[in-house]
Amino acid sequence: MQTKFIGTSAVQLSSPNKNRVRFVIEFTPSSIVAGNTGRIYIGRGFIPSATIGDPNQGDVLNSGSFIEESAAYVGDTMPFKGALWAIADAANQQITYDEEDASPSPTTATAA
């Protein structure tokens, strides 16, 4: 799990990953980090806007909330496999990000 600080400039949380099977973005509660009083906007495949009402604001996280997506079965189109972006309406907002990957394991040769 990675701790990241999100400010008023967009940051890429994760690059596109076709093998992603799960991700979680959690906005650390203000009871743990007192300065986490803003909002964080998450963009799936686009850079979100921190302007309220903007159609490109993406998903909104308030202090203590989270987004989690995971595959329910092999071949599931969830979770989102593209780039994940974040921007905040206040400086230095702390989140944690975690991602699981189901990369194919390397094949091993067997002796004949």
Biopython code that builds the backbone (N, CA, C, O; Angstrom):
import numpy as np
from Bio.PDB.StructureBuilder import StructureBuilder

atoms = [
    (1, "MET", "N", (0.852, -1.168, 0.000)),
    (1, "MET", "CA", (0.000, 0.000, 0.000)),
    (1, "MET", "C", (0.899, 1.233, 0.000)),
    (1, "MET", "O", (1.842, 1.317, 0.787)),
    (2, "GLN", "N", (0.614, 2.175, -0.868)),
    (2, "GLN", "CA", (1.406, 3.387, -0.993)),
    (2, "GLN", "C", (0.669, 4.569, -0.377)),
    (2, "GLN", "O", (-0.543, 4.708, -0.537)),
    (3, "THR", "N", (1.412, 5.420, 0.327)),
    (3, "THR", "CA", (0.855, 6.675, 0.809)),
    (3, "THR", "C", (1.231, 7.745, -0.197)),
    (3, "THR", "O", (2.395, 7.864, -0.582)),
    (4, "LYS", "N", (0.250, 8.518, -0.619)),
    (4, "LYS", "CA", (0.496, 9.590, -1.593)),
    (4, "LYS", "C", (-0.136, 10.874, -1.083)),
    (4, "LYS", "O", (-1.140, 10.851, -0.371)),
    (5, "PHE", "N", (0.465, 11.982, -1.457)),
    (5, "PHE", "CA", (-0.059, 13.298, -1.099)),
    (5, "PHE", "C", (-0.569, 13.970, -2.365)),
    (5, "PHE", "O", (0.169, 14.123, -3.339)),
    (6, "ILE", "N", (-1.824, 14.367, -2.344)),
    (6, "ILE", "CA", (-2.491, 14.943, -3.504)),
    (6, "ILE", "C", (-2.702, 16.430, -3.246)),
    (6, "ILE", "O", (-3.157, 16.829, -2.174)),
    (7, "GLY", "N", (-2.368, 17.232, -4.231)),
    (7, "GLY", "CA", (-2.544, 18.672, -4.112)),
    (7, "GLY", "C", (-3.441, 19.206, -5.207)),
    (7, "GLY", "O", (-4.260, 18.479, -5.769)),
    (8, "THR", "N", (-3.280, 20.474, -5.502)),
    (8, "THR", "CA", (-4.150, 21.132, -6.483)),
    (8, "THR", "C", (-3.660, 20.969, -7.916)),
    (8, "THR", "O", (-4.246, 21.536, -8.838)),
    (9, "SER", "N", (-2.595, 20.203, -8.110)),
    (9, "SER", "CA", (-2.147, 19.804, -9.449)),
    (9, "SER", "C", (-2.388, 18.309, -9.579)),
    (9, "SER", "O", (-2.101, 17.547, -8.656)),
    (10, "ALA", "N", (-2.906, 17.894, -10.708)),
    (10, "ALA", "CA", (-3.247, 16.482, -10.915)),
    (10, "ALA", "C", (-2.008, 15.597, -10.873)),
    (10, "ALA", "O", (-0.942, 15.976, -11.359)),
    (11, "VAL", "N", (-2.163, 14.414, -10.285)),
    (11, "VAL", "CA", (-1.103, 13.407, -10.259)),
    (11, "VAL", "C", (-1.671, 12.086, -10.762)),
    (11, "VAL", "O", (-2.843, 11.775, -10.550)),
    (12, "GLN", "N", (-0.823, 11.324, -11.426)),
    (12, "GLN", "CA", (-1.239, 10.014, -11.907)),
    (12, "GLN", "C", (-0.977, 9.005, -10.796)),
    (12, "GLN", "O", (0.163, 8.833, -10.365)),
    (13, "LEU", "N", (-2.027, 8.342, -10.335)),
    (13, "LEU", "CA", (-1.891, 7.334, -9.287)),
    (13, "LEU", "C", (-1.354, 6.023, -9.842)),
    (13, "LEU", "O", (-0.573, 5.334, -9.185)),
    (14, "SER", "N", (-1.772, 5.687, -11.047)),
    (14, "SER", "CA", (-1.381, 4.419, -11.633)),
    (14, "SER", "C", (-1.434, 4.503, -13.155)),
    (14, "SER", "O", (-2.327, 5.123, -13.732)),
    (15, "SER", "N", (-0.472, 3.874, -13.776)),
    (15, "SER", "CA", (-0.450, 3.778, -15.238)),
    (15, "SER", "C", (-1.451, 2.718, -15.687)),
    (15, "SER", "O", (-1.896, 1.907, -14.875)),
    (16, "PRO", "N", (-1.808, 2.715, -16.967)),
    (16, "PRO", "CA", (-2.689, 1.653, -17.450)),
    (16, "PRO", "C", (-2.074, 0.281, -17.169)),
    (16, "PRO", "O", (-0.863, 0.098, -17.292)),
    (17, "ASN", "N", (-2.916, -0.676, -16.792)),
    (17, "ASN", "CA", (-2.435, -2.009, -16.450)),
    (17, "ASN", "C", (-3.517, -3.022, -16.821)),
    (17, "ASN", "O", (-4.520, -3.158, -16.119)),
    (18, "LYS", "N", (-3.306, -3.725, -17.924)),
    (18, "LYS", "CA", (-4.307, -4.690, -18.388)),
    (18, "LYS", "C", (-4.447, -5.886, -17.457)),
    (18, "LYS", "O", (-5.423, -6.631, -17.552)),
    (19, "ASN", "N", (-3.483, -6.081, -16.554)),
    (19, "ASN", "CA", (-3.529, -7.207, -15.614)),
    (19, "ASN", "C", (-4.063, -6.823, -14.236)),
    (19, "ASN", "O", (-4.041, -7.644, -13.318)),
    (20, "ARG", "N", (-4.540, -5.598, -14.077)),
    (20, "ARG", "CA", (-5.066, -5.142, -12.779)),
    (20, "ARG", "C", (-6.325, -5.939, -12.435)),
    (20, "ARG", "O", (-7.242, -6.050, -13.249)),
    (21, "VAL", "N", (-6.357, -6.495, -11.217)),
    (21, "VAL", "CA", (-7.542, -7.232, -10.776)),
    (21, "VAL", "C", (-8.217, -6.554, -9.582)),
    (21, "VAL", "O", (-9.332, -6.921, -9.211)),
    (22, "ARG", "N", (-7.552, -5.572, -8.983)),
    (22, "ARG", "CA", (-8.146, -4.872, -7.841)),
    (22, "ARG", "C", (-7.382, -3.577, -7.593)),
    (22, "ARG", "O", (-6.164, -3.517, -7.758)),
    (23, "PHE", "N", (-8.119, -2.544, -7.194)),
    (23, "PHE", "CA", (-7.463, -1.350, -6.678)),
    (23, "PHE", "C", (-8.329, -0.730, -5.593)),
    (23, "PHE", "O", (-9.552, -0.866, -5.593)),
    (24, "VAL", "N", (-7.664, -0.043, -4.668)),
    (24, "VAL", "CA", (-8.333, 0.667, -3.579)),
    (24, "VAL", "C", (-7.667, 2.020, -3.424)),
    (24, "VAL", "O", (-6.442, 2.114, -3.352)),
    (25, "ILE", "N", (-8.481, 3.072, -3.372)),
    (25, "ILE", "CA", (-8.004, 4.422, -3.083)),
    (25, "ILE", "C", (-8.749, 4.865, -1.835)),
    (25, "ILE", "O", (-9.976, 4.960, -1.846)),
    (26, "GLU", "N", (-8.015, 5.139, -0.755)),
    (26, "GLU", "CA", (-8.642, 5.563, 0.503)),
    (26, "GLU", "C", (-8.124, 6.929, 0.916)),
    (26, "GLU", "O", (-6.916, 7.152, 0.998)),
    (27, "PHE", "N", (-9.054, 7.840, 1.174)),
    (27, "PHE", "CA", (-8.731, 9.175, 1.652)),
    (27, "PHE", "C", (-8.620, 9.080, 3.169)),
    (27, "PHE", "O", (-9.625, 8.908, 3.859)),
    (28, "THR", "N", (-7.404, 9.193, 3.686)),
    (28, "THR", "CA", (-7.146, 9.033, 5.115)),
    (28, "THR", "C", (-8.049, 9.967, 5.924)),
    (28, "THR", "O", (-8.118, 11.158, 5.618)),
    (29, "PRO", "N", (-8.744, 9.457, 6.951)),
    (29, "PRO", "CA", (-9.674, 10.277, 7.738)),
    (29, "PRO", "C", (-8.971, 11.452, 8.429)),
    (29, "PRO", "O", (-7.794, 11.367, 8.779)),
    (30, "SER", "N", (-9.702, 12.529, 8.614)),
    (30, "SER", "CA", (-9.145, 13.706, 9.293)),
    (30, "SER", "C", (-8.883, 13.432, 10.773)),
    (30, "SER", "O", (-8.164, 14.196, 11.417)),
    (31, "SER", "N", (-9.451, 12.362, 11.321)),
    (31, "SER", "CA", (-9.146, 11.982, 12.703)),
    (31, "SER", "C", (-7.728, 11.422, 12.811)),
    (31, "SER", "O", (-7.164, 11.370, 13.904)),
    (32, "ILE", "N", (-7.153, 11.006, 11.690)),
    (32, "ILE", "CA", (-5.774, 10.500, 11.658)),
    (32, "ILE", "C", (-4.827, 11.582, 11.140)),
    (32, "ILE", "O", (-3.757, 11.798, 11.708)),
    (33, "VAL", "N", (-5.220, 12.258, 10.063)),
    (33, "VAL", "CA", (-4.430, 13.356, 9.489)),
    (33, "VAL", "C", (-5.319, 14.595, 9.532)),
    (33, "VAL", "O", (-6.223, 14.751, 8.711)),
    (34, "ALA", "N", (-5.053, 15.477, 10.499)),
    (34, "ALA", "CA", (-5.924, 16.624, 10.746)),
    (34, "ALA", "C", (-6.110, 17.524, 9.524)),
    (34, "ALA", "O", (-7.153, 18.164, 9.386)),
    (35, "GLY", "N", (-5.128, 17.581, 8.648)),
    (35, "GLY", "CA", (-5.219, 18.457, 7.483)),
    (35, "GLY", "C", (-6.053, 17.908, 6.344)),
    (35, "GLY", "O", (-6.256, 18.606, 5.350)),
    (36, "ASN", "N", (-6.545, 16.682, 6.450)),
    (36, "ASN", "CA", (-7.345, 16.083, 5.383)),
    (36, "ASN", "C", (-8.789, 16.578, 5.455)),
    (36, "ASN", "O", (-9.695, 15.838, 5.842)),
    (37, "THR", "N", (-8.985, 17.829, 5.080)),
    (37, "THR", "CA", (-10.313, 18.440, 5.174)),
    (37, "THR", "C", (-10.912, 18.773, 3.812)),
    (37, "THR", "O", (-12.042, 19.255, 3.733)),
    (38, "GLY", "N", (-10.172, 18.523, 2.750)),
    (38, "GLY", "CA", (-10.658, 18.859, 1.413)),
    (38, "GLY", "C", (-11.395, 17.713, 0.761)),
    (38, "GLY", "O", (-11.883, 16.797, 1.423)),
    (39, "ARG", "N", (-11.464, 17.788, -0.557)),
    (39, "ARG", "CA", (-12.049, 16.730, -1.374)),
    (39, "ARG", "C", (-11.007, 16.287, -2.385)),
    (39, "ARG", "O", (-10.183, 17.085, -2.832)),
    (40, "ILE", "N", (-11.048, 15.024, -2.740)),
    (40, "ILE", "CA", (-10.174, 14.497, -3.787)),
    (40, "ILE", "C", (-11.061, 13.989, -4.913)),
    (40, "ILE", "O", (-12.073, 13.330, -4.679)),
    (41, "TYR", "N", (-10.664, 14.307, -6.133)),
    (41, "TYR", "CA", (-11.410, 13.911, -7.324)),
    (41, "TYR", "C", (-10.582, 12.880, -8.080)),
    (41, "TYR", "O", (-9.402, 13.103, -8.349)),
    (42, "ILE", "N", (-11.198, 11.754, -8.422)),
    (42, "ILE", "CA", (-10.521, 10.642, -9.091)),
    (42, "ILE", "C", (-11.025, 10.545, -10.530)),
    (42, "ILE", "O", (-12.230, 10.499, -10.779)),
    (43, "GLY", "N", (-10.088, 10.516, -11.462)),
    (43, "GLY", "CA", (-10.417, 10.356, -12.877)),
    (43, "GLY", "C", (-9.973, 8.999, -13.382)),
    (43, "GLY", "O", (-8.831, 8.592, -13.167)),
    (44, "ARG", "N", (-10.864, 8.306, -14.045)),
    (44, "ARG", "CA", (-10.541, 7.018, -14.658)),
    (44, "ARG", "C", (-10.288, 7.258, -16.136)),
    (44, "ARG", "O", (-11.221, 7.386, -16.929)),
    (45, "GLY", "N", (-9.006, 7.317, -16.497)),
    (45, "GLY", "CA", (-8.642, 7.532, -17.898)),
    (45, "GLY", "C", (-8.631, 8.987, -18.322)),
    (45, "GLY", "O", (-8.452, 9.274, -19.505)),
    (46, "PHE", "N", (-8.818, 9.913, -17.398)),
    (46, "PHE", "CA", (-8.760, 11.341, -17.712)),
    (46, "PHE", "C", (-8.311, 12.112, -16.470)),
    (46, "PHE", "O", (-8.436, 11.631, -15.344)),
    (47, "ILE", "N", (-7.792, 13.302, -16.696)),
    (47, "ILE", "CA", (-7.380, 14.164, -15.587)),
    (47, "ILE", "C", (-8.625, 14.873, -15.069)),
    (47, "ILE", "O", (-9.260, 15.622, -15.811)),
    (48, "PRO", "N", (-8.981, 14.646, -13.805)),
    (48, "PRO", "CA", (-10.204, 15.250, -13.274)),
    (48, "PRO", "C", (-10.017, 16.736, -12.953)),
    (48, "PRO", "O", (-8.895, 17.235, -12.857)),
    (49, "SER", "N", (-11.128, 17.411, -12.792)),
    (49, "SER", "CA", (-11.145, 18.819, -12.399)),
    (49, "SER", "C", (-11.594, 18.911, -10.941)),
    (49, "SER", "O", (-12.453, 18.149, -10.498)),
    (50, "ALA", "N", (-11.006, 19.847, -10.203)),
    (50, "ALA", "CA", (-11.388, 20.043, -8.799)),
    (50, "ALA", "C", (-12.452, 21.121, -8.655)),
    (50, "ALA", "O", (-12.704, 21.605, -7.552)),
    (51, "THR", "N", (-13.072, 21.494, -9.759)),
    (51, "THR", "CA", (-14.128, 22.504, -9.734)),
    (51, "THR", "C", (-15.477, 21.830, -9.551)),
    (51, "THR", "O", (-15.876, 21.004, -10.372)),
    (52, "ILE", "N", (-16.182, 22.176, -8.482)),
    (52, "ILE", "CA", (-17.493, 21.586, -8.215)),
    (52, "ILE", "C", (-18.445, 21.909, -9.354)),
    (52, "ILE", "O", (-18.551, 23.056, -9.788)),
    (53, "GLY", "N", (-19.133, 20.885, -9.829)),
    (53, "GLY", "CA", (-20.086, 21.051, -10.920)),
    (53, "GLY", "C", (-19.491, 20.816, -12.295)),
    (53, "GLY", "O", (-20.232, 20.677, -13.268)),
    (54, "ASP", "N", (-18.171, 20.768, -12.399)),
    (54, "ASP", "CA", (-17.522, 20.510, -13.678)),
    (54, "ASP", "C", (-17.844, 19.078, -14.104)),
    (54, "ASP", "O", (-17.718, 18.160, -13.294)),
    (55, "PRO", "N", (-18.252, 18.866, -15.348)),
    (55, "PRO", "CA", (-18.584, 17.502, -15.773)),
    (55, "PRO", "C", (-17.379, 16.558, -15.781)),
    (55, "PRO", "O", (-17.549, 15.342, -15.866)),
    (56, "ASN", "N", (-16.181, 17.100, -15.693)),
    (56, "ASN", "CA", (-14.969, 16.277, -15.678)),
    (56, "ASN", "C", (-14.376, 16.136, -14.281)),
    (56, "ASN", "O", (-13.179, 15.883, -14.143)),
    (57, "GLN", "N", (-15.197, 16.297, -13.239)),
    (57, "GLN", "CA", (-14.633, 16.187, -11.891)),
    (57, "GLN", "C", (-14.400, 14.744, -11.476)),
    (57, "GLN", "O", (-13.653, 14.520, -10.524)),
    (58, "GLY", "N", (-14.979, 13.773, -12.116)),
    (58, "GLY", "CA", (-14.752, 12.372, -11.771)),
    (58, "GLY", "C", (-15.458, 11.992, -10.485)),
    (58, "GLY", "O", (-16.462, 12.596, -10.107)),
    (59, "ASP", "N", (-14.917, 10.982, -9.817)),
    (59, "ASP", "CA", (-15.489, 10.514, -8.556)),
    (59, "ASP", "C", (-14.934, 11.347, -7.410)),
    (59, "ASP", "O", (-13.754, 11.700, -7.413)),
    (60, "VAL", "N", (-15.768, 11.660, -6.437)),
    (60, "VAL", "CA", (-15.379, 12.527, -5.330)),
    (60, "VAL", "C", (-15.167, 11.711, -4.062)),
    (60, "VAL", "O", (-15.995, 10.877, -3.698)),
    (61, "LEU", "N", (-14.038, 11.966, -3.393)),
    (61, "LEU", "CA", (-13.757, 11.346, -2.105)),
    (61, "LEU", "C", (-13.722, 12.426, -1.033)),
    (61, "LEU", "O", (-13.043, 13.441, -1.188)),
    (62, "ASN", "N", (-14.446, 12.208, 0.043)),
    (62, "ASN", "CA", (-14.357, 13.054, 1.232)),
    (62, "ASN", "C", (-13.497, 12.325, 2.244)),
    (62, "ASN", "O", (-13.264, 11.124, 2.108)),
    (63, "SER", "N", (-13.029, 13.025, 3.246)),
    (63, "SER", "CA", (-12.175, 12.439, 4.268)),
    (63, "SER", "C", (-12.794, 11.153, 4.835)),
    (63, "SER", "O", (-13.948, 11.147, 5.265)),
    (64, "GLY", "N", (-12.024, 10.084, 4.828)),
    (64, "GLY", "CA", (-12.487, 8.805, 5.365)),
    (64, "GLY", "C", (-13.175, 7.903, 4.357)),
    (64, "GLY", "O", (-13.478, 6.755, 4.681)),
    (65, "SER", "N", (-13.431, 8.378, 3.151)),
    (65, "SER", "CA", (-14.122, 7.541, 2.159)),
    (65, "SER", "C", (-13.110, 6.822, 1.266)),
    (65, "SER", "O", (-11.918, 7.131, 1.287)),
    (66, "PHE", "N", (-13.598, 5.864, 0.488)),
    (66, "PHE", "CA", (-12.707, 5.106, -0.386)),
    (66, "PHE", "C", (-13.443, 4.622, -1.619)),
    (66, "PHE", "O", (-14.673, 4.596, -1.666)),
    (67, "ILE", "N", (-12.656, 4.240, -2.617)),
    (67, "ILE", "CA", (-13.156, 3.598, -3.833)),
    (67, "ILE", "C", (-12.408, 2.277, -3.942)),
    (67, "ILE", "O", (-11.182, 2.232, -3.835)),
    (68, "GLU", "N", (-13.157, 1.207, -4.156)),
    (68, "GLU", "CA", (-12.533, -0.099, -4.370)),
    (68, "GLU", "C", (-13.218, -0.773, -5.543)),
    (68, "GLU", "O", (-14.446, -0.806, -5.627)),
    (69, "GLU", "N", (-12.418, -1.306, -6.441)),
    (69, "GLU", "CA", (-12.943, -2.085, -7.563)),
    (69, "GLU", "C", (-12.139, -3.360, -7.656)),
    (69, "GLU", "O", (-10.918, -3.351, -7.501)),
    (70, "SER", "N", (-12.833, -4.465, -7.910)),
    (70, "SER", "CA", (-12.120, -5.734, -8.069)),
    (70, "SER", "C", (-12.855, -6.627, -9.059)),
    (70, "SER", "O", (-14.055, -6.487, -9.292)),
    (71, "ALA", "N", (-12.093, -7.544, -9.626)),
    (71, "ALA", "CA", (-12.669, -8.505, -10.560)),
    (71, "ALA", "C", (-13.454, -9.551, -9.775)),
    (71, "ALA", "O", (-12.986, -10.056, -8.754)),
    (72, "ALA", "N", (-14.639, -9.869, -10.256)),
    (72, "ALA", "CA", (-15.472, -10.866, -9.582)),
    (72, "ALA", "C", (-15.242, -12.266, -10.147)),
    (72, "ALA", "O", (-15.549, -13.262, -9.492)),
    (73, "TYR", "N", (-14.702, -12.339, -11.363)),
    (73, "TYR", "CA", (-14.466, -13.628, -12.017)),
    (73, "TYR", "C", (-13.399, -13.425, -13.084)),
    (73, "TYR", "O", (-13.131, -12.293, -13.487)),
    (74, "VAL", "N", (-12.801, -14.492, -13.534)),
    (74, "VAL", "CA", (-11.770, -14.423, -14.574)),
    (74, "VAL", "C", (-12.378, -13.825, -15.836)),
    (74, "VAL", "O", (-13.429, -14.272, -16.294)),
    (75, "GLY", "N", (-11.724, -12.823, -16.392)),
    (75, "GLY", "CA", (-12.218, -12.172, -17.593)),
    (75, "GLY", "C", (-13.150, -11.005, -17.321)),
    (75, "GLY", "O", (-13.622, -10.370, -18.265)),
    (76, "ASP", "N", (-13.430, -10.701, -16.053)),
    (76, "ASP", "CA", (-14.279, -9.564, -15.685)),
    (76, "ASP", "C", (-13.635, -8.270, -16.187)),
    (76, "ASP", "O", (-12.416, -8.116, -16.107)),
    (77, "THR", "N", (-14.437, -7.349, -16.698)),
    (77, "THR", "CA", (-13.894, -6.071, -17.173)),
    (77, "THR", "C", (-13.590, -5.112, -16.025)),
    (77, "THR", "O", (-12.939, -4.087, -16.228)),
    (78, "MET", "N", (-14.055, -5.438, -14.829)),
    (78, "MET", "CA", (-13.713, -4.645, -13.644)),
    (78, "MET", "C", (-12.418, -5.198, -13.078)),
    (78, "MET", "O", (-12.186, -6.398, -13.225)),
    (79, "PRO", "N", (-11.597, -4.450, -12.470)),
    (79, "PRO", "CA", (-11.680, -3.015, -12.268)),
    (79, "PRO", "C", (-11.226, -2.267, -13.514)),
    (79, "PRO", "O", (-10.785, -2.866, -14.494)),
    (80, "PHE", "N", (-11.343, -0.951, -13.453)),
    (80, "PHE", "CA", (-10.870, -0.110, -14.543)),
    (80, "PHE", "C", (-9.386, -0.394, -14.783)),
    (80, "PHE", "O", (-8.601, -0.433, -13.835)),
    (81, "LYS", "N", (-9.004, -0.591, -16.034)),
    (81, "LYS", "CA", (-7.633, -0.980, -16.364)),
    (81, "LYS", "C", (-6.774, 0.171, -16.885)),
    (81, "LYS", "O", (-5.575, -0.007, -17.102)),
    (82, "GLY", "N", (-7.366, 1.342, -17.088)),
    (82, "GLY", "CA", (-6.619, 2.485, -17.612)),
    (82, "GLY", "C", (-5.913, 3.272, -16.521)),
    (82, "GLY", "O", (-5.841, 2.845, -15.368)),
    (83, "ALA", "N", (-5.393, 4.432, -16.910)),
    (83, "ALA", "CA", (-4.686, 5.301, -15.968)),
    (83, "ALA", "C", (-5.663, 5.877, -14.941)),
    (83, "ALA", "O", (-6.798, 6.222, -15.270)),
    (84, "LEU", "N", (-5.204, 5.973, -13.700)),
    (84, "LEU", "CA", (-5.985, 6.574, -12.615)),
    (84, "LEU", "C", (-5.318, 7.876, -12.198)),
    (84, "LEU", "O", (-4.115, 7.911, -11.938)),
    (85, "TRP", "N", (-6.098, 8.939, -12.138)),
    (85, "TRP", "CA", (-5.607, 10.284, -11.813)),
    (85, "TRP", "C", (-6.311, 10.819, -10.577)),
    (85, "TRP", "O", (-7.423, 10.402, -10.252)),
    (86, "ALA", "N", (-5.651, 11.750, -9.888)),
    (86, "ALA", "CA", (-6.259, 12.391, -8.720)),
    (86, "ALA", "C", (-5.854, 13.855, -8.659)),
    (86, "ALA", "O", (-4.766, 14.236, -9.090)),
    (87, "ILE", "N", (-6.755, 14.667, -8.113)),
    (87, "ILE", "CA", (-6.493, 16.078, -7.848)),
    (87, "ILE", "C", (-7.329, 16.442, -6.624)),
    (87, "ILE", "O", (-8.388, 15.858, -6.395)),
    (88, "ALA", "N", (-6.857, 17.396, -5.848)),
    (88, "ALA", "CA", (-7.581, 17.813, -4.646)),
    (88, "ALA", "C", (-7.944, 19.282, -4.738)),
    (88, "ALA", "O", (-7.362, 20.030, -5.524)),
    (89, "ASP", "N", (-8.920, 19.693, -3.922)),
    (89, "ASP", "CA", (-9.282, 21.113, -3.873)),
    (89, "ASP", "C", (-8.524, 21.842, -2.764)),
    (89, "ASP", "O", (-8.727, 23.038, -2.555)),
    (90, "ALA", "N", (-7.650, 21.122, -2.053)),
    (90, "ALA", "CA", (-6.795, 21.706, -1.022)),
    (90, "ALA", "C", (-5.436, 21.021, -1.108)),
    (90, "ALA", "O", (-5.337, 19.889, -1.581)),
    (91, "ALA", "N", (-4.407, 21.694, -0.660)),
    (91, "ALA", "CA", (-3.047, 21.152, -0.747)),
    (91, "ALA", "C", (-2.814, 20.026, 0.248)),
    (91, "ALA", "O", (-3.424, 19.982, 1.316)),
    (92, "ASN", "N", (-1.918, 19.118, -0.124)),
    (92, "ASN", "CA", (-1.351, 18.116, 0.778)),
    (92, "ASN", "C", (-2.385, 17.200, 1.437)),
    (92, "ASN", "O", (-2.349, 16.995, 2.651)),
    (93, "GLN", "N", (-3.291, 16.656, 0.650)),
    (93, "GLN", "CA", (-4.286, 15.702, 1.153)),
    (93, "GLN", "C", (-3.699, 14.294, 1.042)),
    (93, "GLN", "O", (-3.211, 13.914, -0.021)),
    (94, "GLN", "N", (-3.742, 13.522, 2.121)),
    (94, "GLN", "CA", (-3.095, 12.213, 2.160)),
    (94, "GLN", "C", (-4.069, 11.096, 1.822)),
    (94, "GLN", "O", (-5.165, 11.014, 2.376)),
    (95, "ILE", "N", (-3.641, 10.232, 0.894)),
    (95, "ILE", "CA", (-4.423, 9.042, 0.540)),
    (95, "ILE", "C", (-3.512, 7.819, 0.608)),
    (95, "ILE", "O", (-2.289, 7.939, 0.675)),
    (96, "THR", "N", (-4.130, 6.648, 0.591)),
    (96, "THR", "CA", (-3.384, 5.412, 0.373)),
    (96, "THR", "C", (-3.936, 4.777, -0.898)),
    (96, "THR", "O", (-5.134, 4.830, -1.177)),
    (97, "TYR", "N", (-3.027, 4.175, -1.658)),
    (97, "TYR", "CA", (-3.396, 3.533, -2.910)),
    (97, "TYR", "C", (-2.804, 2.133, -2.914)),
    (97, "TYR", "O", (-1.638, 1.937, -2.574)),
    (98, "ASP", "N", (-3.618, 1.168, -3.301)),
    (98, "ASP", "CA", (-3.142, -0.203, -3.409)),
    (98, "ASP", "C", (-3.720, -0.811, -4.675)),
    (98, "ASP", "O", (-4.859, -0.536, -5.053)),
    (99, "GLU", "N", (-2.927, -1.629, -5.314)),
    (99, "GLU", "CA", (-3.335, -2.270, -6.562)),
    (99, "GLU", "C", (-2.827, -3.703, -6.572)),
    (99, "GLU", "O", (-1.705, -3.977, -6.146)),
    (100, "GLU", "N", (-3.655, -4.609, -7.058)),
    (100, "GLU", "CA", (-3.234, -6.000, -7.244)),
    (100, "GLU", "C", (-3.221, -6.300, -8.726)),
    (100, "GLU", "O", (-4.054, -5.814, -9.492)),
    (101, "ASP", "N", (-2.264, -7.105, -9.107)),
    (101, "ASP", "CA", (-1.993, -7.391, -10.496)),
    (101, "ASP", "C", (-1.973, -8.910, -10.672)),
    (101, "ASP", "O", (-1.400, -9.621, -9.846)),
    (102, "ALA", "N", (-2.579, -9.395, -11.714)),
    (102, "ALA", "CA", (-2.576, -10.835, -11.994)),
    (102, "ALA", "C", (-1.719, -11.105, -13.215)),
    (102, "ALA", "O", (-2.175, -11.710, -14.185)),
    (103, "SER", "N", (-0.476, -10.652, -13.161)),
    (103, "SER", "CA", (0.439, -10.873, -14.285)),
    (103, "SER", "C", (0.605, -12.366, -14.510)),
    (103, "SER", "O", (0.705, -13.146, -13.563)),
    (104, "PRO", "N", (0.632, -12.746, -15.767)),
    (104, "PRO", "CA", (0.834, -14.167, -16.044)),
    (104, "PRO", "C", (2.200, -14.599, -15.507)),
    (104, "PRO", "O", (3.192, -13.887, -15.661)),
    (105, "SER", "N", (2.234, -15.768, -14.879)),
    (105, "SER", "CA", (3.509, -16.246, -14.358)),
    (105, "SER", "C", (4.346, -16.775, -15.508)),
    (105, "SER", "O", (3.809, -17.294, -16.487)),
    (106, "PRO", "N", (5.657, -16.646, -15.392)),
    (106, "PRO", "CA", (6.510, -17.137, -16.495)),
    (106, "PRO", "C", (6.377, -18.652, -16.624)),
    (106, "PRO", "O", (6.241, -19.369, -15.633)),
    (107, "THR", "N", (6.419, -19.111, -17.848)),
    (107, "THR", "CA", (6.322, -20.560, -18.080)),
    (107, "THR", "C", (7.666, -21.188, -17.806)),
    (107, "THR", "O", (8.709, -20.582, -18.052)),
    (108, "THR", "N", (7.642, -22.366, -17.313)),
    (108, "THR", "CA", (8.883, -23.086, -17.030)),
    (108, "THR", "C", (8.983, -24.269, -17.971)),
    (108, "THR", "O", (8.000, -24.962, -18.234)),
    (109, "ALA", "N", (10.167, -24.482, -18.463)),
    (109, "ALA", "CA", (10.393, -25.616, -19.387)),
    (109, "ALA", "C", (10.539, -26.889, -18.559)),
    (109, "ALA", "O", (11.140, -26.886, -17.484)),
    (110, "THR", "N", (9.991, -27.949, -19.069)),
    (110, "THR", "CA", (10.136, -29.244, -18.397)),
    (110, "THR", "C", (11.036, -30.128, -19.230)),
    (110, "THR", "O", (11.016, -30.079, -20.460)),
    (111, "ALA", "N", (11.817, -30.928, -18.553)),
    (111, "ALA", "CA", (12.724, -31.847, -19.256)),
    (111, "ALA", "C", (11.924, -33.001, -19.856)),
    (111, "ALA", "O", (10.980, -33.501, -19.245)),
    (112, "ALA", "N", (12.307, -33.408, -21.038)),
    (112, "ALA", "CA", (11.592, -34.497, -21.715)),
    (112, "ALA", "C", (12.223, -35.829, -21.403)),
    (112, "ALA", "O", (11.757, -36.862, -21.884)),
]
sb = StructureBuilder()
sb.init_structure("model")
sb.init_model(0)
sb.init_chain("A")
sb.init_seg("    ")
for serial, (resi, resn, name, xyz) in enumerate(atoms, 1):
    if name == "N":
        sb.init_residue(resn, " ", resi, " ")
    sb.init_atom(name, np.array(xyz, "f"), 0.0, 1.0, " ", f" {name:<3s}", serial, name[0])
structure = sb.get_structure()
